[in-house]
Amino acid sequence: MHVGIVTRSFPEMTNEQAAAFMARTGFTVTELCLSQTDSKYWTYNGMSDLSDLSEARVSEIADIYRRHGITVHALGVFTNLIEEDEARRQDILAYFERHMQYARAAGIPIVSTECGFDPASRGVRADVYEARFNRLLDSLRWLCGKAEQYDLTVALEPCVIDIVPSAKRMLDTISQVGSPRLKVLLDPANLIANSSERDMFAYLGPHVAYFHGKDRKVNDAKGRNIGEGEIDWPLFFSLLHKTHEDVPFIIEYPRADNCAEILRRVREYDRQAVAMAGGNT
C-alpha cells in the first residue's frame, strides 16, 4: 500500500524540509497544497492571491518532493464550489483553473477539492439544498470541461456535513455531471456516519482517485487521527487491497511530532487486514 501524508501537515517547514522529513519518516506520496513557509498560497474554502506564483515555481516545488522519492499525486485546491455570489463563484472557478494550469505544468495528474460551504450554514438545509446542489453540478461540469482541456482529473471529496454527504450521493453526483474527468477523493472519515466501509467501495470503487486517511466517531463534527475514531480500519484496508492496491492512501491531520506514530498504526491495521484475508490481498 502506498502511504503518504499531505503537505499541510508541515506548515512550519519549507518544501525542502517537508520533503526530506516525509522521506525519513517513511512516506512515499503526497497531496501538495501550497502551504509551506516558502509557498504560502493555500486557503481553505476560499481564494488566495496567486499573482506572483508562476507555473515554473510550482514545477520547482513538485520536483523538490520527487527528488526525495515522494510522488506528487494531487494538487489540493479545496475551494468553495457552491458560492452563492455569482461573480465570486466565477472568480473561484478561474482560481481553480489556474491551479489546473499549475498541475499540468508540474506533471501533477489530479486537482482536488471539497464541495465548499457557507461557514454560517454548513450542511444539508432543506431551504437551500436544491439551489446549492445545482450550483455544485454547474461548477463541476465547467471544471470537468477544463480538466478535459488540460488532461487532468478533478477529485471531489464528499463529507457528511456537506452538500454531498454519502457514498450514494457522491455516485449520483458523478452520474449527473457525466464526465470521466470527475473522480472521488475517498475519505472514510467523511462518510462513516452515512455509509459503511463496504458501502463506500460498493458505490464508489470504480471512481476512486485516491484516499484520505483520518478517523471519526459517527457523532463527531470533526475528524480525528487514525485509530481514535470508529472506522474499522482492518476491514477498510482489506477492501482497499482487493481492487485499489496501487491507489495512494494519504494521511491527514498528524503533524511532525506524531505522524510516525500514525504511520505505525496504519501499518499495524494493514497487517491485520492481511491476516483477515489469510495472507492474500
C-alpha positions, 0 to 999 in steps of 0.5 A, a space after each residue: 500500500 502506498 502511504 503518504 501524508 499531505 503537505 499541510 501537515 508541515 506548515 512550519 517547514 519549507 518544501 525542502 524540509 517537508 520533503 526530506 522529513 516525509 522521506 525519513 519518516 517513511 512516506 512515499 506520496 503526497 497531496 501538495 497544497 501550497 502551504 509551506 513557509 516558502 509557498 504560502 498560497 493555500 486557503 481553505 474554502 476560499 481564494 488566495 492571491 496567486 499573482 506572483 506564483 508562476 507555473 515554473 515555481 510550482 514545477 520547482 516545488 513538485 520536483 523538490 518532493 520527487 527528488 526525495 522519492 515522494 510522488 506528487 499525486 494531487 494538487 489540493 485546491 479545496 475551494 468553495 464550489 457552491 458560492 452563492 455570489 455569482 461573480 465570486 463563484 466565477 472568480 473561484 472557478 478561474 482560481 481553480 483553473 489556474 491551479 489546473 494550469 499549475 498541475 499540468 505544468 508540474 506533471 501533477 495528474 489530479 486537482 482536488 477539492 471539497 464541495 465548499 460551504 457557507 461557514 454560517 450554514 454548513 450542511 444539508 438545509 432543506 431551504 437551500 439544498 436544491 439551489 446549492 446542489 445545482 450550483 455544485 453540478 454547474 461548477 463541476 461540469 465547467 471544471 470537468 470541461 477544463 480538466 478535459 482541456 488540460 488532461 487532468 482529473 478533478 477529485 471531489 471529496 464528499 463529507 457528511 456535513 456537506 452538500 454531498 454527504 454519502 457514498 450514494 450521493 457522491 455516485 449520483 453526483 458523478 452520474 449527473 455531471 457525466 464526465 470521466 474527468 470527475 473522480 472521488 477523493 475517498 475519505 472514510 472519515 467523511 462518510 462513516 456516519 452515512 455509509 459503511 466501509 463496504 458501502 463506500 467501495 460498493 458505490 464508489 470503487 470504480 471512481 476512486 482517485 485516491 484516499 484520505 486517511 483520518 478517523 471519526 466517531 459517527 457523532 463527531 463534527 470533526 475528524 480525528 487521527 487514525 485509530 481514535 475514531 470508529 472506522 474499522 480500519 482492518 476491514 477498510 484496508 482489506 477492501 482497499 487491497 482487493 481492487 485499489 492496491 496501487 491507489 495512494 492512501 494519504 494521511 491527514 491531520 498528524 503533524 511532525 511530532 506524531 505522524 510516525 506514530 500514525 504511520 505505525 498504526 496504519 501499518 499495524 491495521 494493514 497487517 491485520 487486514 492481511 491476516 483477515 484475508 489469510 495472507 492474500 490481498 
